[in-house]
């Protein structure tokens, strides 16, 4: 699969040129494959202790789905509770990153648009990255003027698809306003699945691209549109269903979006969300990772519930379906029109 994204010669943290892991010389990143840049970035952050825990060593619990063709899972991750929520100064703006000097960064161009790639220092999965717009744009797509909204959607989906193709062993996600996003700055996340984990429940439920809709026939707890195939068609289909969702749900419309490279091109999952309903039965806000079938628990109380056997597949199903928008049926009907 072609990997078209490369590091811009414009800018990267000069510390990334220094030797790491006993190497005899540093690596020049100019023109490097984005995968190489991502790995270099993540190793540098781990070397100075910015990544404060190893996501590959977190506790995972699987729950068999019985008649369903997928399992659901729980991760116990106390470190996630330390994430910043609505800080006074945006922690991912490039000016802040440079001023503080605590994190490494790499600037990349995606479809001609500048982004800053950072290691996720509160990771859920190994090698987790945050890819933020170089310009401080809003993560809330409803904040953009109505006539510009579809253009913004197309750019976001195009850039997610490009990232998924450039990082074919990663999952790329976008969390909308009040749908799991903890930062107001426009950003995506990308991560590898731990060895032995995957495909995601969402992928299994959609048959890895065999169906277009899931969650409407008791086959998944959330309402999801699955676009699969060549990039242009996937982007166009997803923009259309996202625009219809905004029409149906109004100002409360939000979404989780997941992009994954596939043999046929790319898969883009659009999970319809109502921003007014974001917290499930387990007490945590639901984002794209939860929507994909992995609940994240951070409290010792949740860990005790897991270990006591109180957490089951049925509870996790209800935990997801708790934030399923009531307008989902009307959304699908309008899309199929």
C-alpha positions as a Markdown table, in Angstrom:
| # | Residue | x | y | z |
|---|---|---|---|---|
| 1 | Unk | 0.0 | 0.0 | 0.0 |
| 2 | Unk | 1.4 | 3.4 | -1.0 |
| 3 | Unk | 2.4 | 5.6 | 1.9 |
| 4 | Unk | 2.2 | 9.2 | 0.7 |
| 5 | Unk | 2.7 | 11.2 | 3.9 |
| 6 | Unk | 6.2 | 12.5 | 4.7 |
| 7 | Unk | 7.7 | 14.8 | 7.3 |
| 8 | Unk | 7.8 | 18.4 | 6.2 |
| 9 | Unk | 11.3 | 19.9 | 5.9 |
| 10 | Unk | 9.7 | 22.9 | 7.6 |
| 11 | Unk | 10.1 | 21.9 | 11.3 |
| 12 | Unk | 10.6 | 19.2 | 13.9 |
| 13 | Unk | 12.0 | 19.1 | 17.4 |
| 14 | Unk | 15.8 | 19.2 | 16.9 |
| 15 | Unk | 16.3 | 16.9 | 19.9 |
| 16 | Unk | 14.9 | 14.1 | 17.6 |
| 17 | Unk | 18.2 | 14.3 | 15.7 |
| 18 | Unk | 20.1 | 13.1 | 18.7 |
| 19 | Unk | 21.1 | 9.4 | 19.3 |
| 20 | Unk | 18.6 | 7.2 | 21.1 |
| 21 | Unk | 18.6 | 3.6 | 22.4 |
| 22 | Unk | 22.4 | 3.3 | 22.1 |
| 23 | Unk | 22.4 | 4.3 | 18.4 |
| 24 | Unk | 25.7 | 5.7 | 17.2 |
| 25 | Unk | 24.2 | 8.7 | 15.5 |
| 26 | Unk | 20.9 | 10.6 | 15.4 |
| 27 | Unk | 18.3 | 10.2 | 12.6 |
| 28 | Unk | 17.6 | 13.0 | 10.2 |
| 29 | Unk | 13.8 | 13.2 | 9.7 |
| 30 | Unk | 13.7 | 15.3 | 6.6 |
| 31 | Unk | 11.6 | 13.5 | 4.0 |
| 32 | Unk | 11.2 | 10.5 | 6.3 |
| 33 | Unk | 8.2 | 8.1 | 6.1 |
| 34 | Unk | 5.6 | 9.2 | 8.6 |
| 35 | Unk | 5.8 | 5.7 | 10.3 |
| 36 | Unk | 9.5 | 6.2 | 10.9 |
| 37 | Unk | 8.9 | 9.7 | 12.3 |
| 38 | Unk | 6.1 | 8.4 | 14.5 |
| 39 | Unk | 8.3 | 5.6 | 15.9 |
| 40 | Unk | 11.2 | 8.0 | 16.5 |
| 41 | Unk | 8.9 | 10.5 | 18.2 |
| 42 | Unk | 7.4 | 7.8 | 20.5 |
| 43 | Unk | 10.8 | 6.4 | 21.5 |
| 44 | Unk | 12.1 | 9.8 | 22.3 |
| 45 | Unk | 9.1 | 10.5 | 24.6 |
| 46 | Unk | 9.5 | 7.2 | 26.4 |
| 47 | Unk | 13.2 | 7.8 | 26.8 |
| 48 | Unk | 12.6 | 11.0 | 28.8 |
| 49 | Unk | 9.7 | 9.6 | 30.8 |
| 50 | Unk | 6.9 | 11.7 | 29.2 |
| 51 | Unk | 5.0 | 8.5 | 28.4 |
| 52 | Unk | 4.4 | 7.6 | 32.0 |
| 53 | Unk | 3.1 | 4.1 | 31.6 |
| 54 | Unk | 3.4 | 1.3 | 29.0 |
| 55 | Unk | 0.0 | 0.7 | 27.3 |
| 56 | Unk | 1.1 | -2.8 | 26.3 |
| 57 | Unk | 1.2 | -3.8 | 30.0 |
| 58 | Unk | -2.3 | -2.6 | 31.0 |
| 59 | Unk | -4.9 | -5.0 | 32.2 |
| 60 | Unk | -7.3 | -6.3 | 29.5 |
| 61 | Unk | -10.5 | -8.3 | 30.2 |
| 62 | Unk | -12.5 | -10.0 | 27.4 |
| 63 | Unk | -16.2 | -10.8 | 27.5 |
| 64 | Unk | -17.5 | -13.4 | 25.0 |
| 65 | Unk | -20.5 | -12.3 | 22.9 |
| 66 | Unk | -22.2 | -15.6 | 22.7 |
| 67 | Unk | -24.5 | -15.4 | 19.6 |
| 68 | Unk | -22.6 | -12.3 | 18.4 |
| 69 | Unk | -19.5 | -12.6 | 16.3 |
| 70 | Unk | -17.5 | -10.3 | 18.4 |
| 71 | Unk | -16.4 | -9.9 | 22.0 |
| 72 | Unk | -16.4 | -6.7 | 24.1 |
| 73 | Unk | -13.5 | -5.8 | 26.3 |
| 74 | Unk | -12.5 | -3.7 | 29.3 |
| 75 | Unk | -9.1 | -2.0 | 29.9 |
| 76 | Unk | -8.1 | -0.9 | 33.4 |
| 77 | Unk | -6.1 | 2.2 | 32.9 |
| 78 | Unk | -5.7 | 4.5 | 36.0 |
| 79 | Unk | -3.4 | 6.8 | 34.1 |
| 80 | Unk | -6.1 | 8.1 | 31.9 |
| 81 | Unk | -7.8 | 9.8 | 34.8 |
| 82 | Unk | -4.9 | 12.3 | 34.8 |
| 83 | Unk | -5.7 | 13.7 | 31.3 |
| 84 | Unk | -6.2 | 17.5 | 31.2 |
| 85 | Unk | -9.8 | 18.5 | 30.5 |
| 86 | Unk | -10.4 | 22.0 | 29.2 |
| 87 | Unk | -7.1 | 23.5 | 30.4 |
| 88 | Unk | -6.7 | 27.3 | 30.4 |
| 89 | Unk | -3.8 | 27.1 | 27.9 |
| 90 | Unk | -4.2 | 24.7 | 25.0 |
| 91 | Unk | -1.5 | 22.0 | 25.7 |
| 92 | Unk | -1.2 | 20.9 | 22.1 |
| 93 | Unk | -0.8 | 24.2 | 20.3 |
| 94 | Unk | 2.7 | 24.3 | 18.7 |
| 95 | Unk | 3.5 | 27.6 | 20.4 |
| 96 | Unk | 2.8 | 26.0 | 23.8 |
| 97 | Unk | 4.8 | 22.9 | 23.0 |
| 98 | Unk | 7.8 | 25.0 | 22.0 |
| 99 | Unk | 7.5 | 27.3 | 25.0 |
| 100 | Unk | 7.2 | 24.5 | 27.5 |
| 101 | Unk | 9.9 | 22.4 | 25.9 |
| 102 | Unk | 8.6 | 19.2 | 27.6 |
| 103 | Unk | 7.4 | 17.3 | 24.5 |
| 104 | Unk | 8.9 | 16.3 | 21.2 |
| 105 | Unk | 7.0 | 17.1 | 18.0 |
| 106 | Unk | 7.1 | 16.5 | 14.3 |
| 107 | Unk | 5.3 | 18.7 | 11.7 |
| 108 | Unk | 3.7 | 16.7 | 8.9 |
| 109 | Unk | 1.6 | 17.7 | 5.9 |
| 110 | Unk | -1.6 | 15.9 | 5.2 |
| 111 | Unk | -3.3 | 16.7 | 1.9 |
| 112 | Unk | -1.4 | 20.0 | 1.9 |
| 113 | Unk | -2.6 | 20.9 | 5.4 |
| 114 | Unk | -0.1 | 21.3 | 8.2 |
| 115 | Unk | -0.4 | 19.2 | 11.3 |
| 116 | Unk | 1.8 | 18.6 | 14.4 |
| 117 | Unk | 2.3 | 15.0 | 15.5 |
| 118 | Unk | 2.8 | 14.3 | 19.2 |
| 119 | Unk | 3.1 | 11.2 | 21.3 |
| 120 | Unk | 0.0 | 10.6 | 23.5 |
| 121 | Unk | 1.4 | 10.8 | 27.0 |
| 122 | Unk | -1.8 | 9.3 | 28.4 |
| 123 | Unk | -2.1 | 6.3 | 26.0 |
| 124 | Unk | -4.7 | 3.6 | 25.8 |
| 125 | Unk | -2.8 | 1.6 | 23.2 |
| 126 | Unk | 0.8 | 1.1 | 22.3 |
| 127 | Unk | 2.5 | 3.8 | 20.2 |
| 128 | Unk | -0.4 | 6.2 | 20.6 |
| 129 | Unk | -0.2 | 9.5 | 18.7 |
| 130 | Unk | -2.1 | 12.8 | 18.7 |
| 131 | Unk | -2.1 | 14.6 | 15.4 |
| 132 | Unk | -3.3 | 18.2 | 15.8 |
| 133 | Unk | -4.0 | 20.9 | 13.3 |
| 134 | Unk | -1.1 | 23.4 | 13.2 |
| 135 | Unk | -3.8 | 26.1 | 13.3 |
| 136 | Unk | -6.0 | 26.3 | 16.4 |
| 137 | Unk | -9.2 | 25.1 | 14.8 |
| 138 | Unk | -12.2 | 23.8 | 16.8 |
| 139 | Unk | -12.9 | 20.2 | 17.5 |
| 140 | Unk | -16.6 | 21.0 | 17.5 |
| 141 | Unk | -17.7 | 20.7 | 13.9 |
| 142 | Unk | -20.9 | 22.5 | 14.7 |
| 143 | Unk | -19.1 | 25.7 | 15.4 |
| 144 | Unk | -18.2 | 26.2 | 11.8 |
| 145 | Unk | -20.6 | 28.3 | 9.6 |
| 146 | Unk | -23.3 | 26.2 | 8.0 |
| 147 | Unk | -22.0 | 26.7 | 4.5 |
| 148 | Unk | -18.5 | 25.7 | 5.5 |
| 149 | Unk | -19.4 | 22.7 | 7.6 |
| 150 | Unk | -19.5 | 20.2 | 4.7 |
| 151 | Unk | -16.1 | 21.5 | 3.5 |
| 152 | Unk | -14.7 | 21.0 | 7.0 |
| 153 | Unk | -16.1 | 17.5 | 7.2 |
| 154 | Unk | -14.6 | 16.6 | 3.8 |
| 155 | Unk | -11.2 | 17.8 | 4.9 |
| 156 | Unk | -11.4 | 16.0 | 8.2 |
| 157 | Unk | -12.4 | 12.7 | 6.6 |
| 158 | Unk | -9.9 | 13.1 | 3.8 |
| 159 | Unk | -7.1 | 13.6 | 6.3 |
| 160 | Unk | -8.2 | 10.7 | 8.5 |
| 161 | Unk | -8.2 | 8.4 | 5.4 |
| 162 | Unk | -4.7 | 9.6 | 4.4 |
| 163 | Unk | -3.4 | 9.0 | 7.9 |
| 164 | Unk | -4.9 | 5.5 | 7.9 |
| 165 | Unk | -3.3 | 4.7 | 4.6 |
| 166 | Unk | 0.1 | 6.1 | 5.7 |
| 167 | Unk | -0.1 | 4.2 | 9.0 |
| 168 | Unk | -1.6 | 0.9 | 7.9 |
| 169 | Unk | -1.0 | -0.9 | 11.2 |
| 170 | Unk | -2.7 | 1.9 | 13.2 |
| 171 | Unk | -6.3 | 2.8 | 14.0 |
| 172 | Unk | -7.1 | 6.5 | 13.4 |
| 173 | Unk | -9.9 | 8.1 | 15.5 |
| 174 | Unk | -11.8 | 11.4 | 15.8 |
| 175 | Unk | -13.9 | 12.3 | 18.8 |
| 176 | Unk | -16.5 | 15.0 | 18.4 |
| 177 | Unk | -17.6 | 17.6 | 20.9 |
| 178 | Unk | -19.0 | 15.8 | 24.0 |
| 179 | Unk | -18.3 | 12.5 | 22.4 |
| 180 | Unk | -15.1 | 11.7 | 24.1 |
| 181 | Unk | -12.9 | 14.7 | 23.1 |
| 182 | Unk | -10.9 | 16.1 | 26.0 |
| 183 | Unk | -9.3 | 18.9 | 23.9 |
| 184 | Unk | -11.0 | 21.7 | 22.1 |
| 185 | Unk | -8.2 | 21.9 | 19.5 |
| 186 | Unk | -8.9 | 20.0 | 16.2 |
| 187 | Unk | -7.1 | 16.7 | 16.4 |
| 188 | Unk | -7.0 | 13.0 | 15.6 |
| 189 | Unk | -5.5 | 10.1 | 17.4 |
| 190 | Unk | -3.7 | 7.0 | 16.1 |
| 191 | Unk | -2.6 | 3.9 | 17.8 |
| 192 | Unk | -1.6 | 0.3 | 17.3 |
| 193 | Unk | -3.6 | -2.6 | 18.8 |
| 194 | Unk | -1.7 | -4.7 | 21.3 |
| 195 | Unk | -0.4 | -8.0 | 20.1 |
| 196 | Unk | -3.2 | -10.6 | 20.1 |
| 197 | Unk | -6.0 | -8.0 | 20.4 |
| 198 | Unk | -8.2 | -7.3 | 17.4 |
| 199 | Unk | -9.8 | -6.9 | 15.0 |
| 200 | Unk | -12.0 | -4.4 | 17.0 |
| 201 | Unk | -15.5 | -5.4 | 17.9 |
| 202 | Unk | -16.8 | -2.7 | 15.5 |
| 203 | Unk | -14.8 | -4.3 | 12.7 |
| 204 | Unk | -16.1 | -7.8 | 13.5 |
| 205 | Unk | -19.7 | -6.6 | 13.7 |
| 206 | Unk | -19.5 | -5.0 | 10.3 |
| 207 | Unk | -17.9 | -8.1 | 8.8 |
| 208 | Unk | -14.8 | -6.1 | 8.0 |
| 209 | Unk | -16.6 | -4.2 | 5.3 |
| 210 | Unk | -19.4 | -6.6 | 4.3 |
| 211 | Unk | -22.3 | -4.4 | 5.5 |
| 212 | Unk | -22.9 | -0.6 | 5.5 |
| 213 | Unk | -25.0 | -0.2 | 8.6 |
| 214 | Unk | -24.8 | -1.8 | 12.0 |
| 215 | Unk | -26.7 | -1.4 | 15.3 |
| 216 | Unk | -30.2 | -1.4 | 13.8 |
| 217 | Unk | -30.9 | -5.2 | 14.0 |
| 218 | Unk | -29.6 | -5.9 | 17.6 |
| 219 | Unk | -26.2 | -6.6 | 16.0 |
| 220 | Unk | -24.4 | -3.8 | 17.8 |
| 221 | Unk | -25.3 | -1.4 | 20.7 |
| 222 | Unk | -24.5 | 1.8 | 18.8 |
| 223 | Unk | -25.7 | 3.1 | 15.4 |
| 224 | Unk | -22.9 | 3.1 | 12.9 |
| 225 | Unk | -22.5 | 3.7 | 9.1 |
| 226 | Unk | -19.6 | 1.8 | 7.6 |
| 227 | Unk | -18.1 | 3.1 | 4.4 |
| 228 | Unk | -15.6 | 0.8 | 2.7 |
| 229 | Unk | -13.4 | 0.8 | -0.4 |
| 230 | Unk | -11.5 | 3.4 | -2.4 |
| 231 | Unk | -10.8 | 6.6 | -0.6 |
| 232 | Unk | -12.9 | 9.0 | -2.8 |
| 233 | Unk | -16.1 | 7.0 | -2.4 |
| 234 | Unk | -15.6 | 6.4 | 1.3 |
| 235 | Unk | -15.1 | 10.1 | 1.9 |
| 236 | Unk | -18.1 | 11.1 | -0.1 |
| 237 | Unk | -20.4 | 8.6 | 1.5 |
| 238 | Unk | -19.2 | 9.6 | 5.0 |
| 239 | Unk | -19.7 | 13.3 | 4.3 |
| 240 | Unk | -23.2 | 12.6 | 3.2 |
| 241 | Unk | -24.3 | 10.6 | 6.2 |
| 242 | Unk | -22.6 | 13.1 | 8.6 |
| 243 | Unk | -24.5 | 15.9 | 6.9 |
| 244 | Unk | -27.8 | 14.1 | 7.3 |
| 245 | Unk | -27.0 | 13.3 | 10.9 |
| 246 | Unk | -26.6 | 17.1 | 11.6 |
| 247 | Unk | -29.9 | 17.7 | 9.9 |
| 248 | Unk | -31.7 | 15.1 | 11.9 |
| 249 | Unk | -30.1 | 15.6 | 15.3 |
| 250 | Unk | -29.6 | 19.4 | 15.1 |
| 251 | Unk | -27.1 | 21.3 | 17.3 |
| 252 | Unk | -26.6 | 18.3 | 19.6 |
| 253 | Unk | -25.2 | 16.2 | 16.7 |
| 254 | Unk | -21.8 | 14.8 | 17.4 |
| 255 | Unk | -19.9 | 11.7 | 16.3 |
| 256 | Unk | -17.0 | 9.3 | 16.8 |
| 257 | Unk | -15.2 | 8.5 | 13.6 |
| 258 | Unk | -12.7 | 5.6 | 13.1 |
| 259 | Unk | -10.5 | 5.0 | 10.0 |
| 260 | Unk | -8.7 | 1.8 | 9.4 |
| 261 | Unk | -6.7 | 0.7 | 6.3 |
| 262 | Unk | -8.2 | -2.4 | 4.6 |
| 263 | Unk | -7.4 | -4.7 | 1.7 |
| 264 | Unk | -10.0 | -2.9 | -0.4 |
| 265 | Unk | -8.7 | 0.6 | 0.4 |
| 266 | Unk | -10.0 | 2.0 | 3.7 |
| 267 | Unk | -12.9 | 1.6 | 6.1 |
| 268 | Unk | -14.4 | 4.7 | 7.7 |
| 269 | Unk | -16.9 | 4.1 | 10.6 |
| 270 | Unk | -19.2 | 7.0 | 11.5 |
| 271 | Unk | -20.8 | 6.5 | 14.9 |
| 272 | Unk | -23.8 | 8.8 | 15.4 |
| 273 | Unk | -23.8 | 10.5 | 18.8 |
| 274 | Unk | -25.9 | 13.1 | 20.6 |
| 275 | Unk | -23.5 | 15.3 | 22.6 |
| 276 | Unk | -26.1 | 15.6 | 25.4 |
| 277 | Unk | -25.7 | 11.9 | 26.2 |
| 278 | Unk | -22.1 | 11.0 | 26.7 |
| 279 | Unk | -21.7 | 9.0 | 29.9 |
| 280 | Unk | -22.5 | 5.3 | 30.1 |
| 281 | Unk | -23.5 | 3.1 | 33.0 |
| 282 | Unk | -19.9 | 2.6 | 34.1 |
| 283 | Unk | -19.5 | 6.4 | 34.7 |
| 284 | Unk | -17.0 | 7.2 | 32.0 |
| 285 | Unk | -17.5 | 9.4 | 28.9 |
| 286 | Unk | -17.7 | 7.4 | 25.7 |
| 287 | Unk | -15.3 | 8.1 | 22.9 |
| 288 | Unk | -14.3 | 6.3 | 19.7 |
| 289 | Unk | -12.3 | 3.7 | 21.6 |
| 290 | Unk | -15.4 | 2.8 | 23.7 |
| 291 | Unk | -17.6 | 2.9 | 20.6 |
| 292 | Unk | -15.2 | 0.4 | 19.0 |
| 293 | Unk | -15.9 | -2.1 | 21.8 |
| 294 | Unk | -13.3 | -1.3 | 24.4 |
| 295 | Unk | -14.5 | 0.2 | 27.7 |
| 296 | Unk | -11.8 | 2.2 | 29.6 |
| 297 | Unk | -12.0 | 2.1 | 33.4 |
| 298 | Unk | -9.7 | 4.1 | 35.6 |
| 299 | Unk | -11.1 | 3.9 | 39.2 |
| 300 | Unk | -10.3 | 1.3 | 41.8 |
| 301 | Unk | -14.1 | 0.8 | 42.2 |
| 302 | Unk | -14.4 | -0.2 | 38.6 |
| 303 | Unk | -11.5 | -2.6 | 38.9 |
| 304 | Unk | -13.2 | -4.2 | 41.9 |
| 305 | Unk | -16.4 | -4.6 | 39.8 |
| 306 | Unk | -14.4 | -6.2 | 37.1 |
| 307 | Unk | -12.7 | -8.7 | 39.4 |
| 308 | Unk | -15.9 | -9.5 | 41.3 |
| 309 | Unk | -17.6 | -10.6 | 38.1 |
| 310 | Unk | -20.1 | -7.8 | 38.2 |
| 311 | Unk | -19.0 | -6.7 | 34.7 |
| 312 | Unk | -20.4 | -8.9 | 32.0 |
| 313 | Unk | -20.9 | -8.8 | 28.2 |
| 314 | Unk | -24.5 | -7.8 | 28.8 |
| 315 | Unk | -23.5 | -4.9 | 31.1 |
| 316 | Unk | -21.0 | -3.7 | 28.5 |
| 317 | Unk | -23.7 | -3.9 | 25.8 |
| 318 | Unk | -26.0 | -1.8 | 27.9 |
| 319 | Unk | -23.2 | 0.6 | 28.8 |
| 320 | Unk | -22.7 | 1.3 | 25.1 |
| 321 | Unk | -26.4 | 1.4 | 24.2 |
| 322 | Unk | -27.0 | 3.9 | 27.0 |
| 323 | Unk | -25.6 | 6.7 | 24.8 |
| 324 | Unk | -27.2 | 5.5 | 21.5 |
| 325 | Unk | -29.2 | 8.5 | 20.1 |
| 326 | Unk | -33.0 | 8.1 | 19.8 |
| 327 | Unk | -32.8 | 9.8 | 16.4 |
| 328 | Unk | -30.6 | 7.1 | 14.9 |
| 329 | Unk | -33.5 | 5.3 | 13.2 |
| 330 | Unk | -34.7 | 8.5 | 11.5 |
| 331 | Unk | -31.1 | 9.1 | 10.5 |
| 332 | Unk | -30.8 | 5.8 | 8.6 |
| 333 | Unk | -34.2 | 6.3 | 7.0 |
| 334 | Unk | -33.2 | 9.7 | 5.7 |
| 335 | Unk | -29.9 | 8.4 | 4.4 |
| 336 | Unk | -31.6 | 5.6 | 2.5 |
| 337 | Unk | -34.3 | 7.9 | 1.4 |
